Amino acid sequence: MIDTPDGHGTAAPVEAASGHRDAFLKGLAGGVLIGAAASLLFAPGMQTALRTARRRVTEAAAGAGDAVVDDLRHRGRDVYGKALSVVIRGAEDVRERATQAQGELNQPAARTHARTS
């Protein structure tokens, strides 16, 4: 406090200026934020730009999804083709072994039939 000739004390000029400066800066920052928000909400150009940006992002994501689906479809067809080949080879192997077994079964029967006649 500084004593004045009338006996009343006052705050130091530096302290008073500092308090006013802080209040001013807070008000300025608040005004900037409110103004920026209002300009985004009410500016037609900004709304159009935001809508266009959202559409582009959505389309890019959809395009990426289509590429993934196509890739998975291609891989699925490859796996299906390989599995089908394995099943066919297995079926041919089973048929060949069954034919051999049938032939082996027919040989003793033919011998037995030849002995009894």
C-alpha positions in Angstrom: 0.0 0.0 0.0 1.1 3.5 -0.8 0.2 6.3 1.6 -1.4 9.3 0.0 -1.5 12.9 1.5 -5.2 12.4 2.5 -4.2 9.3 4.6 -6.0 6.7 2.4 -3.8 3.9 1.1 -4.0 2.7 -2.5 -2.8 -0.4 -4.1 0.5 -0.3 -5.9 0.0 0.7 -9.6 1.9 -2.4 -10.8 -0.4 -4.7 -8.8 -3.5 -3.0 -10.1 -2.3 -3.1 -13.7 -1.5 -6.8 -13.4 -5.0 -7.7 -12.2 -6.6 -5.7 -15.0 -4.3 -7.3 -17.6 -5.3 -10.8 -16.5 -9.0 -10.0 -16.6 -8.6 -8.4 -20.1 -6.7 -11.5 -21.4 -9.3 -13.8 -20.1 -12.1 -11.8 -21.7 -10.2 -11.6 -25.0 -9.6 -15.4 -25.0 -13.2 -16.1 -24.2 -14.4 -13.7 -27.0 -12.1 -15.4 -29.5 -13.5 -18.8 -28.6 -17.1 -17.7 -28.8 -16.5 -15.9 -32.1 -14.8 -18.9 -33.6 -17.6 -21.2 -32.6 -20.2 -18.7 -33.9 -18.4 -18.4 -37.2 -18.3 -22.2 -37.6 -22.0 -22.5 -36.8 -23.4 -19.6 -38.9 -21.0 -19.4 -41.9 -22.6 -21.2 -44.8 -19.3 -21.7 -46.5 -17.9 -23.5 -43.5 -21.0 -25.8 -43.2 -20.6 -26.7 -46.8 -16.9 -27.3 -46.4 -17.5 -29.5 -43.3 -20.2 -31.4 -45.1 -17.9 -32.0 -48.1 -15.1 -33.1 -45.9 -17.4 -35.5 -44.0 -18.6 -37.0 -47.4 -15.1 -37.5 -48.6 -14.0 -39.2 -45.5 -17.1 -41.5 -45.6 -16.5 -42.3 -49.3 -12.8 -43.1 -48.6 -13.7 -45.4 -45.8 -16.4 -47.1 -47.9 -13.9 -47.5 -50.8 -11.3 -49.0 -48.4 -14.0 -51.4 -47.2 -14.8 -52.4 -50.7 -11.2 -53.2 -51.4 -11.0 -55.3 -48.3 -14.1 -57.2 -49.2 -12.8 -57.9 -52.7 -9.5 -59.1 -51.3 -11.3 -61.4 -48.9 -13.5 -62.7 -51.6 -10.5 -63.5 -53.8 -8.7 -65.3 -51.0 -11.8 -67.2 -50.2 -12.1 -68.4 -53.8 -8.4 -69.5 -53.7 -8.9 -71.5 -50.5 -12.1 -73.0 -51.9 -10.3 -74.1 -55.0 -7.4 -75.7 -53.1 -9.8 -77.5 -50.7 -11.9 -78.8 -53.6 -8.7 -80.1 -55.3 -7.7 -81.9 -52.0 -11.2 -83.4 -51.7 -11.2 -84.6 -55.3 -7.7 -86.2 -54.9 -8.9 -87.9 -51.7 -12.0 -89.2 -53.5 -9.9 -90.6 -56.4 -7.6 -92.2 -53.9 -10.5 -93.8 -52.0 -12.0 -95.1 -55.4 -8.7 -96.6 -56.4 -8.2 -98.4 -53.1 -11.8 -99.6 -53.2 -11.3 -101.0 -56.7 -8.1 -102.7 -55.5 -9.9 -104.2 -52.5 -12.8 -105.3 -54.7 -10.3 -107.0 -57.0 -8.6 -108.8 -54.1 -11.9 -110.0 -52.8 -13.0 -111.3 -56.3 -9.7 -113.3 -56.8 -10.3 -115.7 -53.8 -13.9 -116.0 -54.8 -13.0 -116.8 -58.4 -10.5 -119.5 -57.2 -13.1 -121.0 -54.9 -15.7 -120.9 -57.6 -13.2 -122.7 -60.0 -12.5 -125.4 -57.5 -16.1 -126.2 -56.8 -17.1 -126.5 -60.5 
